[in-house]
Amino acid sequence: MDSSLLFIRVNQLIVHVGINSRGLKKVWAGFMFCATPYRPSDTDLRIEAHYLVKDMGVYPMISAETYVTVGI
């Protein structure tokens, strides 16, 4: 393997805003890849700032093509 970063295409990306185990508001990304569900923490500061001001809930990302970078 040349890199620990993967750039993958996902069919549908869902942004989850909720409370983490410390009781703080948090943003996660939800998607399926190879028939496996994933829900990693968001690390994009612009996305986090945009969604932290919203109510807790689930927000679908509307886009013709959605890609995510995953660090292993």
N, CA, C and O atoms as a GROMACS GRO file, in nm:
protein
  288
    1MET      N    1   0.085  -0.117   0.000
    1MET     CA    2   0.000   0.000   0.000
    1MET      C    3   0.090   0.124   0.000
    1MET      O    4   0.184   0.133   0.079
    2ASP      N    5   0.060   0.218  -0.089
    2ASP     CA    6   0.140   0.338  -0.103
    2ASP      C    7   0.102   0.449  -0.006
    2ASP      O    8   0.185   0.534   0.027
    3SER      N    9  -0.022   0.449   0.042
    3SER     CA   10  -0.069   0.557   0.127
    3SER      C   11  -0.174   0.506   0.225
    3SER      O   12  -0.240   0.405   0.199
    4SER      N   13  -0.187   0.575   0.336
    4SER     CA   14  -0.291   0.539   0.432
    4SER      C   15  -0.420   0.618   0.407
    4SER      O   16  -0.516   0.606   0.482
    5LEU      N   17  -0.422   0.698   0.300
    5LEU     CA   18  -0.542   0.774   0.264
    5LEU      C   19  -0.610   0.709   0.145
    5LEU      O   20  -0.546   0.666   0.049
    6LEU      N   21  -0.742   0.702   0.152
    6LEU     CA   22  -0.822   0.650   0.042
    6LEU      C   23  -0.921   0.757  -0.001
    6LEU      O   24  -0.979   0.826   0.083
    7PHE      N   25  -0.940   0.772  -0.130
    7PHE     CA   26  -1.037   0.864  -0.187
    7PHE      C   27  -1.145   0.778  -0.251
    7PHE      O   28  -1.120   0.714  -0.353
    8ILE      N   29  -1.265   0.775  -0.192
    8ILE     CA   30  -1.368   0.683  -0.238
    8ILE      C   31  -1.495   0.758  -0.277
    8ILE      O   32  -1.526   0.864  -0.223
    9ARG      N   33  -1.567   0.700  -0.372
    9ARG     CA   34  -1.697   0.755  -0.412
    9ARG      C   35  -1.805   0.683  -0.333
    9ARG      O   36  -1.803   0.560  -0.321
   10VAL      N   37  -1.898   0.760  -0.278
   10VAL     CA   38  -2.010   0.701  -0.205
   10VAL      C   39  -2.139   0.744  -0.272
   10VAL      O   40  -2.148   0.853  -0.328
   11ASN      N   41  -2.239   0.657  -0.267
   11ASN     CA   42  -2.367   0.686  -0.334
   11ASN      C   43  -2.447   0.792  -0.262
   11ASN      O   44  -2.508   0.878  -0.327
   12GLN      N   45  -2.447   0.789  -0.131
   12GLN     CA   46  -2.524   0.888  -0.055
   12GLN      C   47  -2.450   0.918   0.074
   12GLN      O   48  -2.415   0.827   0.150
   13LEU      N   49  -2.427   1.045   0.099
   13LEU     CA   50  -2.361   1.088   0.222
   13LEU      C   51  -2.465   1.158   0.309
   13LEU      O   52  -2.536   1.248   0.264
   14ILE      N   53  -2.472   1.116   0.433
   14ILE     CA   54  -2.566   1.173   0.530
   14ILE      C   55  -2.484   1.239   0.640
   14ILE      O   56  -2.391   1.178   0.693
   15VAL      N   57  -2.518   1.361   0.676
   15VAL     CA   58  -2.452   1.430   0.787
   15VAL      C   59  -2.541   1.413   0.910
   15VAL      O   60  -2.659   1.446   0.907
   16HIS      N   61  -2.482   1.363   1.017
   16HIS     CA   62  -2.552   1.344   1.144
   16HIS      C   63  -2.504   1.450   1.243
   16HIS      O   64  -2.384   1.468   1.260
   17VAL      N   65  -2.596   1.519   1.307
   17VAL     CA   66  -2.563   1.614   1.413
   17VAL      C   67  -2.626   1.560   1.540
   17VAL      O   68  -2.748   1.538   1.546
   18GLY      N   69  -2.544   1.539   1.642
   18GLY     CA   70  -2.596   1.482   1.766
   18GLY      C   71  -2.504   1.512   1.883
   18GLY      O   72  -2.414   1.597   1.874
   19ILE      N   73  -2.527   1.443   1.991
   19ILE     CA   74  -2.449   1.461   2.113
   19ILE      C   75  -2.353   1.343   2.127
   19ILE      O   76  -2.394   1.227   2.115
   20ASN      N   77  -2.226   1.372   2.151
   20ASN     CA   78  -2.128   1.264   2.167
   20ASN      C   79  -2.127   1.212   2.311
   20ASN      O   80  -2.207   1.255   2.394
   21SER      N   81  -2.038   1.120   2.340
   21SER     CA   82  -2.032   1.056   2.472
   21SER      C   83  -1.994   1.152   2.583
   21SER      O   84  -2.016   1.123   2.701
   22ARG      N   85  -1.936   1.266   2.548
   22ARG     CA   86  -1.901   1.368   2.648
   22ARG      C   87  -2.012   1.470   2.669
   22ARG      O   88  -1.999   1.562   2.750
   23GLY      N   89  -2.122   1.454   2.596
   23GLY     CA   90  -2.233   1.547   2.607
   23GLY      C   91  -2.218   1.671   2.520
   23GLY      O   92  -2.292   1.768   2.538
   24LEU      N   93  -2.124   1.669   2.426
   24LEU     CA   94  -2.101   1.784   2.337
   24LEU      C   95  -2.165   1.759   2.200
   24LEU      O   96  -2.176   1.645   2.156
   25LYS      N   97  -2.208   1.866   2.136
   25LYS     CA   98  -2.265   1.857   2.002
   25LYS      C   99  -2.154   1.817   1.905
   25LYS      O  100  -2.043   1.870   1.912
   26LYS      N  101  -2.184   1.724   1.814
   26LYS     CA  102  -2.082   1.667   1.727
   26LYS      C  103  -2.141   1.642   1.588
   26LYS      O  104  -2.262   1.625   1.574
   27VAL      N  105  -2.054   1.640   1.487
   27VAL     CA  106  -2.094   1.614   1.349
   27VAL      C  107  -2.026   1.486   1.301
   27VAL      O  108  -1.905   1.469   1.315
   28TRP      N  109  -2.106   1.396   1.244
   28TRP     CA  110  -2.055   1.273   1.185
   28TRP      C  111  -2.100   1.264   1.040
   28TRP      O  112  -2.200   1.325   1.003
   29ALA      N  113  -2.027   1.189   0.960
   29ALA     CA  114  -2.068   1.159   0.823
   29ALA      C  115  -2.114   1.014   0.820
   29ALA      O  116  -2.050   0.927   0.880
   30GLY      N  117  -2.221   0.987   0.751
   30GLY     CA  118  -2.269   0.850   0.737
   30GLY      C  119  -2.275   0.810   0.591
   30GLY      O  120  -2.326   0.885   0.508
   31PHE      N  121  -2.222   0.692   0.560
   31PHE     CA  122  -2.227   0.642   0.423
   31PHE      C  123  -2.207   0.491   0.422
   31PHE      O  124  -2.163   0.432   0.520
   32MET      N  125  -2.240   0.431   0.308
   32MET     CA  126  -2.216   0.288   0.286
   32MET      C  127  -2.102   0.275   0.187
   32MET      O  128  -2.092   0.352   0.091
   33PHE      N  129  -2.015   0.178   0.212
   33PHE     CA  130  -1.907   0.148   0.118
   33PHE      C  131  -1.886  -0.003   0.118
   33PHE      O  132  -1.862  -0.063   0.223
   34CYS      N  133  -1.896  -0.063   0.002
   34CYS     CA  134  -1.884  -0.209  -0.012
   34CYS      C  135  -1.981  -0.280   0.082
   34CYS      O  136  -1.943  -0.375   0.151
   35ALA      N  137  -2.105  -0.234   0.085
   35ALA     CA  138  -2.214  -0.292   0.164
   35ALA      C  139  -2.192  -0.285   0.315
   35ALA      O  140  -2.255  -0.359   0.390
   36THR      N  141  -2.102  -0.198   0.359
   36THR     CA  142  -2.075  -0.181   0.502
   36THR      C  143  -2.105  -0.036   0.541
   36THR      O  144  -2.057   0.056   0.475
   37PRO      N  145  -2.185  -0.016   0.647
   37PRO     CA  146  -2.213   0.122   0.691
   37PRO      C  147  -2.095   0.180   0.770
   37PRO      O  148  -2.032   0.111   0.849
   38TYR      N  149  -2.069   0.308   0.747
   38TYR     CA  150  -1.964   0.380   0.820
   38TYR      C  151  -2.023   0.508   0.877
   38TYR      O  152  -2.113   0.568   0.818
   39ARG      N  153  -1.971   0.550   0.991
   39ARG     CA  154  -2.015   0.676   1.053
   39ARG      C  155  -1.894   0.742   1.122
   39ARG      O  156  -1.891   0.752   1.245
   40PRO      N  157  -1.796   0.787   1.045
   40PRO     CA  158  -1.679   0.851   1.105
   40PRO      C  159  -1.709   0.995   1.148
   40PRO      O  160  -1.803   1.058   1.099
   41SER      N  161  -1.630   1.044   1.239
   41SER     CA  162  -1.639   1.185   1.280
   41SER      C  163  -1.599   1.273   1.163
   41SER      O  164  -1.510   1.239   1.085
   42ASP      N  165  -1.665   1.387   1.150
   42ASP     CA  166  -1.629   1.484   1.048
   42ASP      C  167  -1.503   1.557   1.093
   42ASP      O  168  -1.492   1.597   1.209
   43THR      N  169  -1.409   1.575   1.001
   43THR     CA  170  -1.287   1.650   1.032
   43THR      C  171  -1.270   1.772   0.943
   43THR      O  172  -1.167   1.840   0.949
   44ASP      N  173  -1.370   1.801   0.860
   44ASP     CA  174  -1.366   1.919   0.774
   44ASP      C  175  -1.423   2.037   0.853
   44ASP      O  176  -1.542   2.038   0.886
   45LEU      N  177  -1.341   2.135   0.882
   45LEU     CA  178  -1.383   2.247   0.967
   45LEU      C  179  -1.497   2.328   0.906
   45LEU      O  180  -1.582   2.378   0.979
   46ARG      N  181  -1.500   2.341   0.774
   46ARG     CA  182  -1.610   2.415   0.709
   46ARG      C  183  -1.742   2.340   0.721
   46ARG      O  184  -1.845   2.400   0.750
   47ILE      N  185  -1.739   2.210   0.700
   47ILE     CA  186  -1.860   2.128   0.716
   47ILE      C  187  -1.906   2.132   0.860
   47ILE      O  188  -2.025   2.149   0.888
   48GLU      N  189  -1.813   2.115   0.953
   48GLU     CA  190  -1.848   2.116   1.095
   48GLU      C  191  -1.913   2.248   1.135
   48GLU      O  192  -2.016   2.249   1.204
   49ALA      N  193  -1.854   2.360   1.094
   49ALA     CA  194  -1.908   2.492   1.129
   49ALA      C  195  -2.048   2.510   1.070
   49ALA      O  196  -2.136   2.569   1.134
   50HIS      N  197  -2.069   2.461   0.949
   50HIS     CA  198  -2.199   2.475   0.884
   50HIS      C  199  -2.308   2.397   0.957
   50HIS      O  200  -2.420   2.446   0.974
   51TYR      N  201  -2.276   2.276   1.002
   51TYR     CA  202  -2.378   2.189   1.062
   51TYR      C  203  -2.392   2.204   1.213
   51TYR      O  204  -2.498   2.172   1.267
   52LEU      N  205  -2.291   2.252   1.283
   52LEU     CA  206  -2.303   2.266   1.428
   52LEU      C  207  -2.408   2.370   1.469
   52LEU      O  208  -2.461   2.364   1.579
   53VAL      N  209  -2.438   2.464   1.381
   53VAL     CA  210  -2.539   2.565   1.413
   53VAL      C  211  -2.681   2.514   1.386
   53VAL      O  212  -2.779   2.581   1.422
   54LYS      N  213  -2.693   2.398   1.324
   54LYS     CA  214  -2.824   2.340   1.294
   54LYS      C  215  -2.873   2.258   1.413
   54LYS      O  216  -2.797   2.224   1.504
   55ASP      N  217  -3.002   2.227   1.411
   55ASP     CA  218  -3.060   2.139   1.512
   55ASP      C  219  -3.004   1.999   1.498
   55ASP      O  220  -2.956   1.961   1.390
   56MET      N  221  -3.009   1.921   1.605
   56MET     CA  222  -2.968   1.782   1.597
   56MET      C  223  -3.059   1.710   1.499
   56MET      O  224  -3.180   1.731   1.498
   57GLY      N  225  -2.999   1.625   1.417
   57GLY     CA  226  -3.077   1.553   1.318
   57GLY      C  227  -2.989   1.493   1.211
   57GLY      O  228  -2.867   1.483   1.226
   58VAL      N  229  -3.053   1.454   1.103
   58VAL     CA  230  -2.987   1.389   0.990
   58VAL      C  231  -3.010   1.474   0.867
   58VAL      O  232  -3.124   1.511   0.837
   59TYR      N  233  -2.903   1.505   0.795
   59TYR     CA  234  -2.909   1.594   0.680
   59TYR      C  235  -2.844   1.526   0.559
   59TYR      O  236  -2.722   1.510   0.557
   60PRO      N  237  -2.922   1.487   0.457
   60PRO     CA  238  -2.863   1.428   0.337
   60PRO      C  239  -2.786   1.533   0.258
   60PRO      O  240  -2.830   1.647   0.246
   61MET      N  241  -2.671   1.494   0.207
   61MET     CA  242  -2.593   1.580   0.119
   61MET      C  243  -2.644   1.555  -0.023
   61MET      O  244  -2.637   1.443  -0.073
   62ILE      N  245  -2.694   1.660  -0.087
   62ILE     CA  246  -2.748   1.647  -0.221
   62ILE      C  247  -2.638   1.684  -0.320
   62ILE      O  248  -2.594   1.799  -0.328
   63SER      N  249  -2.594   1.584  -0.396
   63SER     CA  250  -2.487   1.606  -0.493
   63SER      C  251  -2.492   1.494  -0.596
   63SER      O  252  -2.525   1.380  -0.563
   64ALA      N  253  -2.458   1.526  -0.720
   64ALA     CA  254  -2.456   1.424  -0.824
   64ALA      C  255  -2.348   1.320  -0.796
   64ALA      O  256  -2.369   1.201  -0.817
   65GLU      N  257  -2.233   1.366  -0.750
   65GLU     CA  258  -2.123   1.276  -0.716
   65GLU      C  259  -2.065   1.319  -0.582
   65GLU      O  260  -2.035   1.436  -0.561
   66THR      N  261  -2.049   1.223  -0.492
   66THR     CA  262  -1.995   1.253  -0.360
   66THR      C  263  -1.874   1.165  -0.335
   66THR      O  264  -1.878   1.043  -0.352
   67TYR      N  265  -1.765   1.228  -0.294
   67TYR     CA  266  -1.642   1.156  -0.261
   67TYR      C  267  -1.601   1.190  -0.119
   67TYR      O  268  -1.627   1.301  -0.070
   68VAL      N  269  -1.538   1.096  -0.052
   68VAL     CA  270  -1.484   1.120   0.081
   68VAL      C  271  -1.340   1.072   0.084
   68VAL      O  272  -1.303   0.978   0.014
   69THR      N  273  -1.261   1.136   0.166
   69THR     CA  274  -1.125   1.092   0.191
   69THR      C  275  -1.123   1.024   0.326
   69THR      O  276  -1.167   1.080   0.426
   70VAL      N  277  -1.072   0.903   0.329
   70VAL     CA  278  -1.068   0.823   0.451
   70VAL      C  279  -0.923   0.795   0.487
   70VAL      O  280  -0.847   0.744   0.405
   71GLY      N  281  -0.886   0.829   0.609
   71GLY     CA  282  -0.751   0.800   0.658
   71GLY      C  283  -0.752   0.671   0.738
   71GLY      O  284  -0.838   0.652   0.825
   72ILE      N  285  -0.658   0.585   0.710
   72ILE     CA  286  -0.651   0.457   0.782
   72ILE      C  287  -0.544   0.464   0.889
   72ILE      O  288  -0.522   0.366   0.961
   0.00000   0.00000   0.00000
